[in-house]
Amino acid sequence: MYHRANHFEETSLLISLDAAHEALSRHFTTLWYVVDGARSDYQTKIPADMKAIASARSRASFVHDLMVKRAIEMSETTPGVSYSRLRMMFVLIFRSSNGIIAVRLKKLNEMGVSQNNPTKQVMDFRNQAIIPELEAHYHLEIGYILSPAQDRIQSIELVCPSGDNVYWMVEITPMGARENVFNLWEHRGVEEQRGDGFTVTSRRIRSDKNESTG
């Protein structure tokens, strides 16, 4: 049973970290490989002479296209996962007992904010506004943060956007599984737990908004 009704209102709610973890945790390892593998594909499959002249924007575009390729392959082999293309926006769709979650694949800055042109569709997604063509209760982003030298992935993060800010942000790795994610609004600080499959590290609060947009 979904936490929200199946009809879609004008404004969506922000999903809690706990609910997102419950809905997506079984996919975290695959999602990590979608992102990390795309960056590796760029490093190993794009000719050196092309990489040498590519701008930062071109590099990000290459990696994004490779993430999309891997994400489509994931959706084709994973029950409950599909994808959608809305004009220039690609999203993975996850159906769960906690609702339908749309996830964008992005390059992120050090604050966890996605890097893109601020089109109305992008801002509606980040503002958690209902997008009529996109059947989803919640909007999340997963992406990579590069090192200061821009030569390697520093971390792969799952982010809940809230307009120009970030509601919560967690790092995922393929090292172990976080069995019990703490709600960041109740436990302000950095929390980490490990187990089988992956690790999720809770990051510091990015915004002081409550669980509704506004």
Contacts in CASP RR format, 6 or more apart in sequence:
PFRMAT RR
TARGET T0000
AUTHOR 0000-0000-0000
METHOD contacts of the structure
MODEL  1
MYHRANHFEETSLLISLDAAHEALSRHFTTLWYVVDGARSDYQTKIPADM
KAIASARSRASFVHDLMVKRAIEMSETTPGVSYSRLRMMFVLIFRSSNGI
IAVRLKKLNEMGVSQNNPTKQVMDFRNQAIIPELEAHYHLEIGYILSPAQ
DRIQSIELVCPSGDNVYWMVEITPMGARENVFNLWEHRGVEEQRGDGFTV
TSRRIRSDKNESTG
1 97 0 8 1.000
2 97 0 8 1.000
2 98 0 8 1.000
2 99 0 8 1.000
2 100 0 8 1.000
2 137 0 8 1.000
3 19 0 8 1.000
3 98 0 8 1.000
3 99 0 8 1.000
3 137 0 8 1.000
4 13 0 8 1.000
4 99 0 8 1.000
4 137 0 8 1.000
8 130 0 8 1.000
8 132 0 8 1.000
8 135 0 8 1.000
8 137 0 8 1.000
9 130 0 8 1.000
10 129 0 8 1.000
10 130 0 8 1.000
11 128 0 8 1.000
11 129 0 8 1.000
11 130 0 8 1.000
11 212 0 8 1.000
11 213 0 8 1.000
11 214 0 8 1.000
12 128 0 8 1.000
12 129 0 8 1.000
12 130 0 8 1.000
12 136 0 8 1.000
12 137 0 8 1.000
12 138 0 8 1.000
12 139 0 8 1.000
12 213 0 8 1.000
13 128 0 8 1.000
13 137 0 8 1.000
13 138 0 8 1.000
13 211 0 8 1.000
13 212 0 8 1.000
13 213 0 8 1.000
14 128 0 8 1.000
14 138 0 8 1.000
14 160 0 8 1.000
14 162 0 8 1.000
14 167 0 8 1.000
14 209 0 8 1.000
14 211 0 8 1.000
14 212 0 8 1.000
14 213 0 8 1.000
15 23 0 8 1.000
15 98 0 8 1.000
15 101 0 8 1.000
15 137 0 8 1.000
15 138 0 8 1.000
15 140 0 8 1.000
15 160 0 8 1.000
16 168 0 8 1.000
16 183 0 8 1.000
16 185 0 8 1.000
16 211 0 8 1.000
17 160 0 8 1.000
17 168 0 8 1.000
17 170 0 8 1.000
17 181 0 8 1.000
17 182 0 8 1.000
17 183 0 8 1.000
17 184 0 8 1.000
17 202 0 8 1.000
18 181 0 8 1.000
18 182 0 8 1.000
18 183 0 8 1.000
19 98 0 8 1.000
20 98 0 8 1.000
20 101 0 8 1.000
20 138 0 8 1.000
20 140 0 8 1.000
20 158 0 8 1.000
20 160 0 8 1.000
21 170 0 8 1.000
21 178 0 8 1.000
21 181 0 8 1.000
21 200 0 8 1.000
22 96 0 8 1.000
22 97 0 8 1.000
22 98 0 8 1.000
23 94 0 8 1.000
23 96 0 8 1.000
23 97 0 8 1.000
23 98 0 8 1.000
23 99 0 8 1.000
23 101 0 8 1.000
24 31 0 8 1.000
24 94 0 8 1.000
24 96 0 8 1.000
24 101 0 8 1.000
24 103 0 8 1.000
24 140 0 8 1.000
24 158 0 8 1.000
25 177 0 8 1.000
25 178 0 8 1.000
25 200 0 8 1.000
27 78 0 8 1.000
27 81 0 8 1.000
27 94 0 8 1.000
28 158 0 8 1.000
28 172 0 8 1.000
28 177 0 8 1.000
28 197 0 8 1.000
28 198 0 8 1.000
28 200 0 8 1.000
29 174 0 8 1.000
29 197 0 8 1.000
29 198 0 8 1.000
30 74 0 8 1.000
30 78 0 8 1.000
31 74 0 8 1.000
31 103 0 8 1.000
31 142 0 8 1.000
31 158 0 8 1.000
31 172 0 8 1.000
32 156 0 8 1.000
32 172 0 8 1.000
32 173 0 8 1.000
32 174 0 8 1.000
32 198 0 8 1.000
33 70 0 8 1.000
33 174 0 8 1.000
34 67 0 8 1.000
34 70 0 8 1.000
34 71 0 8 1.000
34 74 0 8 1.000
34 105 0 8 1.000
34 142 0 8 1.000
35 67 0 8 1.000
35 105 0 8 1.000
35 142 0 8 1.000
35 143 0 8 1.000
35 144 0 8 1.000
35 153 0 8 1.000
35 156 0 8 1.000
36 144 0 8 1.000
36 153 0 8 1.000
36 156 0 8 1.000
37 66 0 8 1.000
37 70 0 8 1.000
38 63 0 8 1.000
38 64 0 8 1.000
38 66 0 8 1.000
38 67 0 8 1.000
38 69 0 8 1.000
38 70 0 8 1.000
39 63 0 8 1.000
39 66 0 8 1.000
39 144 0 8 1.000
39 153 0 8 1.000
41 66 0 8 1.000
41 70 0 8 1.000
42 51 0 8 1.000
42 59 0 8 1.000
42 62 0 8 1.000
42 63 0 8 1.000
42 66 0 8 1.000
43 51 0 8 1.000
46 54 0 8 1.000
46 62 0 8 1.000
51 59 0 8 1.000
54 62 0 8 1.000
56 150 0 8 1.000
60 107 0 8 1.000
60 115 0 8 1.000
63 107 0 8 1.000
63 144 0 8 1.000
64 105 0 8 1.000
64 106 0 8 1.000
64 107 0 8 1.000
67 105 0 8 1.000
67 143 0 8 1.000
68 90 0 8 1.000
68 105 0 8 1.000
71 83 0 8 1.000
71 90 0 8 1.000
71 92 0 8 1.000
71 105 0 8 1.000
72 83 0 8 1.000
74 81 0 8 1.000
74 92 0 8 1.000
75 81 0 8 1.000
75 82 0 8 1.000
75 83 0 8 1.000
75 92 0 8 1.000
75 93 0 8 1.000
80 94 0 8 1.000
80 95 0 8 1.000
81 92 0 8 1.000
81 93 0 8 1.000
81 94 0 8 1.000
81 95 0 8 1.000
82 92 0 8 1.000
82 93 0 8 1.000
82 95 0 8 1.000
83 90 0 8 1.000
83 91 0 8 1.000
83 92 0 8 1.000
83 93 0 8 1.000
84 90 0 8 1.000
84 91 0 8 1.000
84 93 0 8 1.000
84 102 0 8 1.000
84 133 0 8 1.000
84 134 0 8 1.000
86 121 0 8 1.000
86 131 0 8 1.000
86 133 0 8 1.000
86 134 0 8 1.000
87 121 0 8 1.000
88 119 0 8 1.000
88 121 0 8 1.000
89 104 0 8 1.000
89 121 0 8 1.000
89 122 0 8 1.000
89 125 0 8 1.000
90 104 0 8 1.000
90 105 0 8 1.000
91 102 0 8 1.000
91 103 0 8 1.000
91 104 0 8 1.000
91 134 0 8 1.000
91 136 0 8 1.000
92 102 0 8 1.000
92 103 0 8 1.000
92 105 0 8 1.000
93 100 0 8 1.000
93 101 0 8 1.000
93 102 0 8 1.000
93 103 0 8 1.000
93 135 0 8 1.000
93 136 0 8 1.000
94 100 0 8 1.000
94 101 0 8 1.000
94 102 0 8 1.000
94 103 0 8 1.000
99 137 0 8 1.000
99 138 0 8 1.000
100 135 0 8 1.000
100 136 0 8 1.000
100 137 0 8 1.000
100 138 0 8 1.000
101 136 0 8 1.000
101 137 0 8 1.000
101 138 0 8 1.000
101 139 0 8 1.000
101 140 0 8 1.000
102 125 0 8 1.000
102 134 0 8 1.000
102 136 0 8 1.000
102 138 0 8 1.000
102 139 0 8 1.000
102 140 0 8 1.000
103 139 0 8 1.000
103 140 0 8 1.000
103 141 0 8 1.000
103 142 0 8 1.000
104 114 0 8 1.000
104 125 0 8 1.000
104 139 0 8 1.000
104 140 0 8 1.000
104 141 0 8 1.000
104 142 0 8 1.000
105 141 0 8 1.000
105 142 0 8 1.000
105 143 0 8 1.000
106 114 0 8 1.000
106 115 0 8 1.000
106 116 0 8 1.000
106 141 0 8 1.000
106 142 0 8 1.000
106 143 0 8 1.000
107 114 0 8 1.000
107 115 0 8 1.000
107 143 0 8 1.000
107 144 0 8 1.000
107 146 0 8 1.000
108 114 0 8 1.000
108 115 0 8 1.000
108 141 0 8 1.000
108 143 0 8 1.000
108 144 0 8 1.000
108 145 0 8 1.000
108 157 0 8 1.000
108 159 0 8 1.000
109 115 0 8 1.000
109 145 0 8 1.000
110 145 0 8 1.000
111 166 0 8 1.000
111 206 0 8 1.000
112 145 0 8 1.000
112 157 0 8 1.000
112 159 0 8 1.000
112 166 0 8 1.000
112 169 0 8 1.000
112 206 0 8 1.000
113 161 0 8 1.000
113 164 0 8 1.000
113 165 0 8 1.000
113 166 0 8 1.000
114 126 0 8 1.000
114 141 0 8 1.000
114 143 0 8 1.000
114 159 0 8 1.000
114 161 0 8 1.000
116 122 0 8 1.000
121 131 0 8 1.000
123 129 0 8 1.000
123 163 0 8 1.000
124 130 0 8 1.000
124 131 0 8 1.000
125 131 0 8 1.000
125 134 0 8 1.000
125 139 0 8 1.000
125 161 0 8 1.000
126 139 0 8 1.000
126 161 0 8 1.000
126 162 0 8 1.000
126 163 0 8 1.000
126 164 0 8 1.000
127 162 0 8 1.000
127 163 0 8 1.000
127 213 0 8 1.000
128 138 0 8 1.000
128 139 0 8 1.000
128 161 0 8 1.000
128 162 0 8 1.000
128 163 0 8 1.000
128 213 0 8 1.000
129 213 0 8 1.000
138 160 0 8 1.000
139 160 0 8 1.000
139 161 0 8 1.000
140 158 0 8 1.000
140 159 0 8 1.000
140 160 0 8 1.000
140 161 0 8 1.000
141 158 0 8 1.000
141 159 0 8 1.000
141 161 0 8 1.000
142 156 0 8 1.000
142 157 0 8 1.000
142 158 0 8 1.000
142 159 0 8 1.000
142 172 0 8 1.000
143 156 0 8 1.000
143 157 0 8 1.000
143 158 0 8 1.000
143 159 0 8 1.000
144 153 0 8 1.000
144 154 0 8 1.000
144 155 0 8 1.000
144 156 0 8 1.000
144 157 0 8 1.000
145 153 0 8 1.000
145 154 0 8 1.000
145 155 0 8 1.000
145 156 0 8 1.000
145 157 0 8 1.000
146 152 0 8 1.000
146 153 0 8 1.000
146 154 0 8 1.000
147 153 0 8 1.000
147 154 0 8 1.000
155 171 0 8 1.000
156 171 0 8 1.000
156 172 0 8 1.000
156 173 0 8 1.000
157 169 0 8 1.000
157 170 0 8 1.000
157 171 0 8 1.000
157 172 0 8 1.000
157 203 0 8 1.000
158 169 0 8 1.000
158 170 0 8 1.000
158 171 0 8 1.000
158 172 0 8 1.000
158 200 0 8 1.000
159 166 0 8 1.000
159 168 0 8 1.000
159 169 0 8 1.000
160 166 0 8 1.000
160 167 0 8 1.000
160 168 0 8 1.000
160 169 0 8 1.000
161 167 0 8 1.000
162 207 0 8 1.000
162 209 0 8 1.000
162 213 0 8 1.000
163 213 0 8 1.000
165 206 0 8 1.000
165 207 0 8 1.000
165 209 0 8 1.000
166 206 0 8 1.000
166 207 0 8 1.000
167 206 0 8 1.000
167 207 0 8 1.000
167 209 0 8 1.000
168 184 0 8 1.000
168 202 0 8 1.000
168 203 0 8 1.000
168 205 0 8 1.000
168 206 0 8 1.000
169 203 0 8 1.000
169 206 0 8 1.000
170 181 0 8 1.000
170 200 0 8 1.000
170 201 0 8 1.000
170 202 0 8 1.000
170 203 0 8 1.000
171 199 0 8 1.000
171 200 0 8 1.000
171 201 0 8 1.000
171 203 0 8 1.000
172 198 0 8 1.000
172 199 0 8 1.000
172 200 0 8 1.000
173 198 0 8 1.000
173 199 0 8 1.000
173 201 0 8 1.000
174 197 0 8 1.000
174 198 0 8 1.000
175 194 0 8 1.000
175 197 0 8 1.000
175 198 0 8 1.000
175 199 0 8 1.000
176 194 0 8 1.000
176 195 0 8 1.000
176 196 0 8 1.000
176 197 0 8 1.000
176 198 0 8 1.000
176 199 0 8 1.000
177 193 0 8 1.000
177 194 0 8 1.000
177 195 0 8 1.000
177 196 0 8 1.000
177 197 0 8 1.000
177 198 0 8 1.000
177 199 0 8 1.000
177 200 0 8 1.000
178 192 0 8 1.000
178 193 0 8 1.000
178 194 0 8 1.000
178 195 0 8 1.000
178 198 0 8 1.000
178 199 0 8 1.000
178 200 0 8 1.000
178 201 0 8 1.000
179 193 0 8 1.000
179 195 0 8 1.000
180 193 0 8 1.000
181 191 0 8 1.000
181 193 0 8 1.000
181 200 0 8 1.000
181 202 0 8 1.000
182 191 0 8 1.000
182 202 0 8 1.000
184 202 0 8 1.000
184 205 0 8 1.000
185 205 0 8 1.000
187 202 0 8 1.000
188 204 0 8 1.000
188 205 0 8 1.000
189 202 0 8 1.000
189 204 0 8 1.000
189 205 0 8 1.000
190 201 0 8 1.000
190 202 0 8 1.000
190 203 0 8 1.000
190 204 0 8 1.000
191 201 0 8 1.000
191 202 0 8 1.000
192 199 0 8 1.000
192 200 0 8 1.000
192 201 0 8 1.000
192 202 0 8 1.000
193 199 0 8 1.000
193 200 0 8 1.000
END
